[in-house]
């Protein structure tokens, strides 16, 4: 007789996170921690909930973005600027491992909830501060959003067509990168706590992680005075690299980062003589001859349907992908195999399809236990667990702290 292996708890089980942040970078970091077992308590203002609840389309008056960003979080209300709210947060903080906040620098201190007070209540606490520009410096007190980071970092300057305007992304790119980086920073601080027994402050500026993922641009400028120009869908490092229209009016993307792939593509499209050109042996030199290569590759692709193009490229072991919109993504067989878009049952809206947890672990996988819950749904339960009586909760509510 065989016995089923008991389920292994997710890796962050036992970790308590208070999410005081709004909109995207800070809350996304808390979501990532919750996906792998952390108990995340979303703390929102009683009358001004996280604006992400109202961002983008809604169904039956329920914001859909919040269903994604608020997943795996219990929700409670608390006005930190009131005496009762301040005292309750200190009590909550004493039970927590991590606080994530994104108020402007000095705001928590104005409420007597700065690092000094929080660390006195809990010396093992990791206070994670996510702001546009960081906690110090000439811009620290400016309002900061991901759009400003996308502009300041150099991202917009290199995005767009040559001769066209700088281009911002149509989604929260800088916030999302900062959210991932913040989750990494929290886990790093917690690893340090294992050795020292003490918490610390994480200072995350949204303008910084996006600069990291832009690669060696500062190094190129520092050493060579080189400023990367806008190149549209082309690359300054290799060619052919572009999007190409197929005979049936659809689009594919081709990459030739490896020399062997570039050679396979040119043989496939019937232009093997270009491989013999002296400039073809270098990715940078191929990029300088992108017009010739785009004409060769684009001309061949334009004579075939997208299905024919992808089949031929796959047979030739050349790198290609269809340019998909969300309709294609929802039915893509590779995403389906990975369960990248999974179904979550929601009491308000029924089954919801959303992105799954960020990666797979063989022994201690993460999971989505529930989608974003209504504003303040768990307030009384969380406070009762903290030891507050019904009378104390009622008093806080009368005071406007809840």
C-alpha positions as CSV (number, residue, x, y, z in Angstrom):
1,X,0.0,0.0,0.0
2,X,1.4,3.4,-1.0
3,X,0.8,6.5,0.9
4,X,0.4,9.9,-0.8
5,X,3.2,12.3,0.0
6,X,1.8,15.1,2.3
7,X,1.8,18.5,0.6
8,X,4.8,20.6,1.3
9,X,4.0,24.1,2.6
10,X,5.0,26.9,0.2
11,X,8.5,28.3,0.9
12,X,7.3,31.6,2.5
13,X,4.8,30.0,4.8
14,X,5.0,31.7,8.2
15,X,6.1,35.1,6.8
16,X,3.7,38.0,7.5
17,X,3.7,41.0,5.2
18,X,1.8,44.2,5.7
19,X,1.1,45.9,2.3
20,X,0.5,49.6,3.0
21,X,1.5,50.6,-0.6
22,X,-0.8,51.7,-3.4
23,X,-0.9,51.3,-7.2
24,X,1.8,49.0,-8.6
25,X,5.4,48.5,-7.6
26,X,5.0,48.0,-3.8
27,X,1.7,46.0,-4.1
28,X,3.2,43.8,-6.8
29,X,6.1,42.9,-4.6
30,X,3.7,41.9,-1.9
31,X,1.7,39.9,-4.4
32,X,4.8,38.0,-5.4
33,X,5.5,37.1,-1.8
34,X,1.9,36.0,-1.2
35,X,2.1,33.8,-4.3
36,X,4.7,31.7,-2.5
37,X,3.0,31.4,0.9
38,X,3.5,34.6,2.7
39,X,0.5,35.9,4.7
40,X,-0.1,39.3,3.1
41,X,-2.4,41.8,4.8
42,X,-3.4,44.6,2.5
43,X,-4.0,47.8,4.6
44,X,-6.0,50.4,2.8
45,X,-7.4,53.8,3.8
46,X,-11.1,53.5,5.0
47,X,-12.4,55.9,2.4
48,X,-9.6,56.0,-0.2
49,X,-8.8,52.4,-1.2
50,X,-5.8,51.4,-3.4
51,X,-6.5,53.3,-6.7
52,X,-5.7,50.1,-8.7
53,X,-9.2,49.0,-7.7
54,X,-10.5,51.6,-10.2
55,X,-7.8,51.3,-12.9
56,X,-8.8,49.9,-16.2
57,X,-12.0,48.0,-17.1
58,X,-14.4,46.7,-14.5
59,X,-17.1,44.1,-14.6
60,X,-20.3,44.5,-12.5
61,X,-18.6,47.4,-10.8
62,X,-15.6,45.3,-9.7
63,X,-12.2,46.4,-10.9
64,X,-10.4,43.6,-12.8
65,X,-6.8,44.8,-12.3
66,X,-7.3,44.6,-8.5
67,X,-8.3,40.9,-8.9
68,X,-4.8,40.3,-10.2
69,X,-2.9,42.7,-7.9
70,X,-4.8,41.9,-4.8
71,X,-4.7,38.1,-5.1
72,X,-3.5,36.1,-2.0
73,X,-4.0,39.1,0.2
74,X,-6.4,39.6,3.1
75,X,-7.8,43.1,3.1
76,X,-8.4,45.5,6.0
77,X,-8.8,49.2,6.5
78,X,-6.8,51.6,8.7
79,X,-6.3,55.3,8.7
80,X,-2.7,55.6,9.9
81,X,-3.0,59.4,10.5
82,X,-5.4,58.8,13.4
83,X,-4.2,57.9,17.0
84,X,-6.1,54.6,16.9
85,X,-4.8,53.8,13.4
86,X,-1.2,54.5,14.5
87,X,-1.5,52.4,17.6
88,X,-3.1,49.5,15.7
89,X,-0.4,49.6,13.0
90,X,2.3,49.4,15.7
91,X,0.5,46.4,17.2
92,X,0.3,44.8,13.7
93,X,3.9,45.7,13.0
94,X,5.0,43.8,16.1
95,X,3.5,40.6,14.6
96,X,4.9,41.2,11.0
97,X,8.1,40.3,9.3
98,X,7.8,42.9,6.5
99,X,6.0,46.2,5.9
100,X,5.8,47.5,2.3
101,X,5.0,51.2,1.9
102,X,5.2,53.8,-0.8
103,X,4.3,57.1,0.9
104,X,6.4,60.1,0.1
105,X,9.5,60.3,2.2
106,X,8.7,61.8,5.6
107,X,5.0,60.8,5.6
108,X,5.3,57.9,8.0
109,X,7.6,60.0,10.2
110,X,4.9,62.7,10.3
111,X,2.5,60.1,11.8
112,X,5.2,59.0,14.3
113,X,5.4,55.7,12.4
114,X,9.0,56.0,11.0
115,X,11.7,53.4,11.3
116,X,12.5,54.4,14.8
117,X,9.0,53.7,16.1
118,X,8.5,50.6,14.0
119,X,11.8,49.0,14.8
120,X,11.3,49.7,18.5
121,X,8.0,47.8,18.2
122,X,9.7,45.0,16.3
123,X,13.5,44.9,15.9
124,X,13.2,42.1,13.4
125,X,11.0,44.1,11.0
126,X,12.0,44.7,7.4
127,X,10.6,48.1,6.4
128,X,10.4,48.3,2.6
129,X,10.1,51.8,1.2
130,X,9.2,52.1,-2.4
131,X,9.2,55.6,-3.9
132,X,9.8,57.2,-7.3
133,X,13.2,58.6,-6.4
134,X,14.4,57.1,-3.2
135,X,14.5,58.4,0.4
136,X,17.1,61.1,-0.2
137,X,18.5,63.4,-2.9
138,X,17.2,66.5,-4.7
139,X,14.1,64.7,-6.2
140,X,13.2,62.6,-3.1
141,X,10.0,64.6,-2.2
142,X,8.7,64.9,-5.7
143,X,5.7,62.8,-6.6
144,X,7.0,59.8,-8.5
145,X,5.4,57.4,-11.0
146,X,6.7,54.7,-13.3
147,X,6.2,57.0,-16.4
148,X,8.8,59.4,-15.0
149,X,11.2,56.5,-14.5
150,X,10.7,55.3,-18.0
151,X,11.5,58.9,-19.2
152,X,14.4,59.6,-16.8
153,X,16.2,56.3,-17.2
154,X,16.9,56.5,-20.9
155,X,14.2,53.9,-21.8
156,X,12.0,56.3,-23.7
157,X,15.0,57.8,-25.5
158,X,16.0,54.5,-27.1
159,X,12.4,53.4,-27.9
160,X,10.6,54.3,-31.1
161,X,11.4,54.7,-34.7
162,X,14.5,56.6,-35.9
163,X,13.6,60.3,-36.3
164,X,10.4,59.7,-34.4
165,X,9.5,60.8,-30.8
166,X,10.7,59.1,-27.7
167,X,8.2,56.4,-26.9
168,X,6.8,55.4,-23.5
169,X,5.5,51.8,-22.9
170,X,1.7,51.3,-22.9
171,X,1.8,49.5,-19.5
172,X,3.5,49.9,-16.1
173,X,7.0,48.7,-17.1
174,X,9.1,50.6,-14.6
175,X,6.7,49.8,-11.8
176,X,6.6,46.1,-12.7
177,X,10.4,45.9,-12.8
178,X,10.6,47.7,-9.5
179,X,8.0,45.3,-8.0
180,X,10.1,42.3,-9.0
181,X,13.3,44.0,-7.7
182,X,11.5,44.8,-4.4
183,X,10.5,41.2,-3.8
184,X,14.1,40.3,-4.3
185,X,15.3,43.0,-1.9
186,X,12.8,41.9,0.8
187,X,14.1,38.3,0.5
188,X,17.7,39.5,0.7
189,X,17.0,41.5,3.8
190,X,15.3,38.5,5.4
191,X,18.3,36.3,4.5
192,X,20.5,38.9,6.3
193,X,18.1,38.8,9.3
194,X,18.8,35.1,9.6
195,X,22.4,35.9,10.4
196,X,22.1,39.1,12.4
197,X,18.7,38.7,14.0
198,X,17.8,42.3,13.1
199,X,15.6,43.8,10.5
200,X,16.5,46.8,8.3
201,X,15.2,49.4,5.9
202,X,14.9,48.6,2.2
203,X,15.1,51.8,0.1
204,X,13.8,51.1,-3.4
205,X,13.7,53.9,-6.0
206,X,11.6,53.1,-9.1
207,X,14.1,55.0,-11.3
208,X,16.8,52.5,-10.5
209,X,15.8,48.9,-11.5
210,X,14.7,50.0,-15.0
211,X,18.2,51.5,-15.5
212,X,19.7,48.2,-14.6
213,X,17.7,46.3,-17.2
214,X,18.7,48.8,-19.9
215,X,22.1,47.1,-19.9
216,X,25.5,48.6,-20.6
217,X,24.4,52.0,-21.9
218,X,26.1,54.0,-19.1
219,X,29.3,51.9,-19.5
220,X,29.3,52.5,-23.3
221,X,28.9,56.2,-22.8
222,X,31.5,56.3,-20.0
223,X,34.2,54.5,-22.0
224,X,33.3,55.4,-25.6
225,X,31.0,58.4,-25.5
226,X,28.5,56.2,-27.4
227,X,24.8,57.2,-27.1
228,X,22.4,54.4,-28.3
229,X,20.1,55.8,-30.9
230,X,16.4,54.9,-31.5
231,X,16.4,52.0,-33.9
232,X,12.8,51.0,-34.0
233,X,12.5,47.2,-34.0
234,X,16.1,46.8,-35.3
235,X,19.1,46.1,-33.1
236,X,22.5,47.8,-33.0
237,X,24.0,44.5,-32.1
238,X,22.8,42.1,-34.8
239,X,20.7,41.7,-37.9
240,X,18.3,40.6,-39.3
241,X,16.2,41.5,-36.2
242,X,12.8,43.0,-36.9
243,X,9.1,42.4,-37.2
244,X,8.0,41.4,-40.7
245,X,4.6,41.3,-42.3
246,X,3.4,38.0,-43.8
247,X,1.3,37.4,-46.9
248,X,-1.9,37.0,-44.9
249,X,-1.4,40.4,-43.2
250,X,0.0,39.1,-39.9
251,X,3.3,39.7,-38.3
252,X,6.3,37.7,-37.0
253,X,9.4,38.7,-35.1
254,X,12.9,37.3,-36.1
255,X,16.0,37.4,-34.0
256,X,19.6,36.4,-35.0
257,X,21.6,37.1,-31.9
258,X,23.7,34.0,-32.7
259,X,25.8,33.8,-35.8
260,X,24.6,30.3,-36.7
261,X,21.0,31.4,-36.6
262,X,21.7,34.3,-38.9
263,X,23.3,32.0,-41.4
264,X,20.3,29.6,-41.2
265,X,17.8,32.4,-41.8
266,X,19.7,33.6,-45.0
267,X,19.9,30.1,-46.4
268,X,16.2,29.7,-45.7
269,X,15.2,32.8,-47.5
270,X,17.3,31.9,-50.5
271,X,20.1,34.4,-50.1
272,X,23.1,32.3,-49.1
273,X,25.5,34.6,-51.0
274,X,25.1,37.2,-48.3
275,X,26.7,34.9,-45.8
276,X,30.0,35.1,-47.7
277,X,30.1,38.9,-47.4
278,X,33.0,40.0,-45.1
279,X,30.6,42.0,-42.9
280,X,28.3,39.1,-42.3
281,X,30.6,37.5,-39.7
282,X,30.0,40.2,-37.1
283,X,26.7,41.0,-35.4
284,X,27.5,44.7,-35.3
285,X,28.5,44.7,-39.0
286,X,25.3,42.9,-39.9
287,X,23.4,45.6,-38.0
288,X,25.1,48.2,-40.2
289,X,23.7,46.4,-43.3
290,X,20.2,45.9,-41.9
291,X,18.6,47.4,-45.0
292,X,20.0,44.7,-47.2
293,X,19.1,41.9,-44.7
294,X,15.6,43.2,-44.0
295,X,14.9,43.4,-47.7
296,X,16.1,39.8,-48.1
297,X,14.2,38.4,-45.1
298,X,11.2,40.7,-45.3
299,X,10.7,40.0,-49.0
300,X,10.6,36.2,-48.5
301,X,8.3,36.4,-45.5
302,X,5.9,38.7,-47.4
303,X,5.4,36.0,-50.0
304,X,4.3,33.4,-47.4
305,X,1.5,33.1,-44.8
306,X,2.4,33.3,-41.1
307,X,1.8,29.6,-40.7
308,X,4.1,28.8,-43.6
309,X,6.8,31.1,-42.3
310,X,6.8,29.7,-38.8
311,X,6.8,26.1,-40.1
312,X,9.7,26.8,-42.4
313,X,11.7,28.7,-39.7
314,X,11.1,25.9,-37.2
315,X,12.2,23.3,-39.7
316,X,15.4,25.3,-40.3
317,X,15.9,25.7,-36.6
318,X,15.9,29.5,-36.9
319,X,14.5,31.8,-34.2
320,X,11.0,33.2,-34.9
321,X,7.8,34.0,-33.0
322,X,4.4,35.2,-34.0
323,X,3.5,38.8,-32.9
324,X,0.6,37.9,-30.7
325,X,-2.1,40.0,-29.1
326,X,-3.9,39.0,-25.9
327,X,-6.3,36.9,-27.9
328,X,-3.5,34.8,-29.3
329,X,-1.8,34.6,-25.9
330,X,-4.9,33.1,-24.3
331,X,-4.8,30.1,-26.7
332,X,-1.0,29.7,-27.2
333,X,-0.1,26.0,-26.8
334,X,3.2,26.8,-25.0
335,X,1.5,29.0,-22.4
336,X,-1.2,26.4,-22.1
337,X,1.4,23.7,-21.4
338,X,3.0,25.8,-18.7
339,X,-0.4,26.8,-17.2
340,X,0.9,30.4,-17.5
341,X,-2.6,31.7,-17.6
342,X,-4.5,29.8,-15.0
343,X,-8.1,29.8,-13.8
344,X,-9.0,31.2,-10.3
345,X,-12.5,30.8,-8.8
346,X,-13.8,34.1,-7.5
347,X,-16.9,34.5,-5.3
348,X,-17.7,37.9,-6.9
349,X,-17.1,37.2,-10.6
350,X,-16.9,33.4,-11.0
351,X,-13.9,31.8,-12.8
352,X,-11.1,34.3,-13.7
353,X,-8.2,33.6,-16.0
354,X,-5.0,35.4,-15.0
355,X,-1.2,35.1,-15.0
356,X,-0.1,32.3,-12.8
357,X,2.7,32.5,-10.2
358,X,6.0,33.7,-11.7
359,X,8.0,30.5,-11.7
360,X,7.7,26.8,-10.9
361,X,9.4,25.1,-7.9
362,X,9.6,21.3,-8.0
363,X,9.2,20.8,-4.2
364,X,7.5,23.9,-2.7
365,X,5.4,25.4,-5.5
366,X,3.5,28.7,-5.1
367,X,-0.2,29.0,-5.8
368,X,-3.1,31.4,-6.2
369,X,-5.5,30.8,-3.3
370,X,-7.9,33.6,-4.1
371,X,-8.2,36.7,-6.3
372,X,-8.4,40.2,-4.9
373,X,-10.9,40.6,-2.1
374,X,-13.3,43.4,-1.5
375,X,-12.1,46.6,0.3
376,X,-11.8,45.9,4.0
377,X,-13.2,42.4,3.9
378,X,-11.0,41.0,6.6
379,X,-10.7,44.0,8.9
380,X,-12.6,42.5,11.9
381,X,-11.0,39.1,11.5
382,X,-7.4,40.5,11.4
383,X,-8.0,42.7,14.4
384,X,-9.7,39.9,16.4
385,X,-6.7,37.7,15.8
386,X,-4.5,40.6,17.1
387,X,-6.5,40.4,20.3
388,X,-8.8,43.4,20.0
389,X,-12.2,43.0,21.5
390,X,-15.5,43.9,19.7
391,X,-15.7,47.0,21.8
392,X,-12.2,48.1,20.8
393,X,-13.0,47.5,17.2
394,X,-16.2,49.5,17.5
395,X,-14.3,52.4,19.1
396,X,-11.8,52.4,16.3
397,X,-14.6,52.5,13.8
398,X,-16.3,55.4,15.5
399,X,-13.0,57.2,15.6
400,X,-12.7,56.8,11.9
401,X,-9.6,54.7,12.2
402,X,-11.2,51.8,10.3
